[in-house]
Amino acid sequence: MVQIGRNVKYDDYGRVTIPAQLAEMMNLAKGLDEVSWNIIDGTVCLMKVTKSYHGMDFEAEEIEGKLRDYESRYIDDYRSDDELSPEELEAKAREEYLRDKAAREALLNSKKN
């Protein structure tokens, strides 16, 4: 998995912005192209709506190739702390997650009041 562009916030109107690099790789034209949101194996996927030619989707193949090339150039090899066992690393990660989750819930509750 490789990140494309910067992180974006979910705005007050319920929108997110597609990073320019991704839009370029997907050959998206403003006001012309459409995208669809899909869930594949528990992951949210953004896909350009492309045209099929007798069951063959050449544009989707081209886009997939560009994305795979990008991924292979910028893959970030995650290396965990070698001194921790897998169980200790998971416990540490879960503790950080629960702390962040509580902070997020507190923030959301304060915005409601």
C-alpha positions as CSV (number, residue, x, y, z in Angstrom):
1,M,0.0,0.0,0.0
2,V,1.3,3.4,-0.9
3,Q,-0.2,6.8,-0.2
4,I,-0.9,9.1,-3.1
5,G,-1.0,12.8,-2.3
6,R,-1.7,14.2,1.2
7,N,-4.3,13.3,3.7
8,V,-7.6,15.2,3.2
9,K,-10.3,15.9,5.7
10,Y,-14.0,15.0,5.3
11,D,-15.5,18.5,5.0
12,D,-18.7,20.0,6.4
13,Y,-20.6,19.2,3.2
14,G,-19.7,15.5,3.4
15,R,-17.1,15.6,0.6
16,V,-13.5,14.5,0.2
17,T,-11.1,15.7,-2.4
18,I,-9.2,13.4,-4.8
19,P,-5.5,14.2,-4.8
20,A,-4.3,15.7,-8.1
21,Q,-1.7,13.0,-8.6
22,L,-4.4,10.3,-8.4
23,A,-6.8,12.2,-10.7
24,E,-4.0,12.5,-13.2
25,M,-3.1,8.8,-13.0
26,M,-6.8,8.0,-13.5
27,N,-7.0,10.4,-16.5
28,L,-10.0,12.2,-14.9
29,A,-11.4,15.1,-16.8
30,K,-13.3,17.7,-14.7
31,G,-17.0,17.7,-15.5
32,L,-16.7,14.8,-17.8
33,D,-15.7,11.6,-16.0
34,E,-17.5,9.8,-13.2
35,V,-16.1,7.7,-10.4
36,S,-17.7,5.1,-8.2
37,W,-17.1,4.1,-4.6
38,N,-16.8,0.3,-4.0
39,I,-16.1,-2.0,-1.1
40,I,-13.7,-4.9,-2.0
41,D,-12.6,-7.2,0.7
42,G,-13.3,-4.6,3.4
43,T,-11.4,-1.8,1.6
44,V,-13.1,1.2,0.2
45,C,-12.0,1.6,-3.5
46,L,-12.4,4.6,-5.8
47,M,-12.8,3.5,-9.4
48,K,-13.2,5.5,-12.6
49,V,-16.3,4.6,-14.6
50,T,-14.8,3.4,-17.9
51,K,-16.2,2.0,-21.2
52,S,-16.1,-1.7,-22.1
53,Y,-15.3,-2.6,-25.7
54,H,-16.8,-6.0,-26.4
55,G,-16.1,-7.1,-22.8
56,M,-12.6,-5.6,-22.7
57,D,-11.8,-2.5,-20.7
58,F,-8.5,-1.0,-22.1
59,E,-8.7,2.2,-20.1
60,A,-9.1,0.4,-16.8
61,E,-6.0,-1.7,-17.7
62,E,-4.1,1.4,-18.5
63,I,-5.0,3.0,-15.2
64,E,-4.2,-0.1,-13.3
65,G,-0.8,-0.2,-14.9
66,K,-0.1,3.4,-13.9
67,L,-1.1,2.7,-10.4
68,R,1.0,-0.4,-10.1
69,D,4.0,1.4,-11.5
70,Y,3.5,4.2,-9.0
71,E,3.1,1.7,-6.1
72,S,6.3,-0.2,-7.1
73,R,8.3,3.0,-7.2
74,Y,7.1,4.4,-3.8
75,I,6.3,1.3,-1.7
76,D,7.2,2.0,1.9
77,D,8.7,-1.1,3.6
78,Y,7.3,-1.0,7.1
79,R,9.8,-2.3,9.6
80,S,8.5,-2.8,13.1
81,D,10.6,-2.5,16.2
82,D,12.8,-5.6,16.1
83,E,13.0,-5.7,19.9
84,L,9.3,-6.3,20.4
85,S,7.6,-9.6,20.0
86,P,4.6,-9.7,17.6
87,E,2.3,-9.9,20.7
88,E,4.0,-6.9,22.4
89,L,3.8,-4.9,19.1
90,E,0.1,-5.6,18.8
91,A,-0.5,-4.7,22.4
92,K,1.4,-1.4,21.9
93,A,-0.5,-0.6,18.7
94,R,-3.9,-1.4,20.3
95,E,-3.1,0.8,23.3
96,E,-2.3,3.7,20.9
97,Y,-5.5,3.0,18.9
98,L,-7.7,3.0,21.9
99,R,-6.1,6.3,23.2
100,D,-6.7,7.9,19.8
101,K,-10.2,6.6,19.6
102,A,-11.1,8.0,23.0
103,A,-9.6,11.4,22.1
104,R,-11.7,11.4,18.8
105,E,-14.9,10.5,20.7
106,A,-14.2,13.3,23.2
107,L,-13.7,15.8,20.4
108,L,-16.9,14.7,18.6
109,N,-18.9,15.0,21.9
110,S,-17.5,18.5,22.6
111,K,-18.6,19.6,19.1
112,K,-22.1,18.3,19.7
113,N,-22.4,20.4,22.9
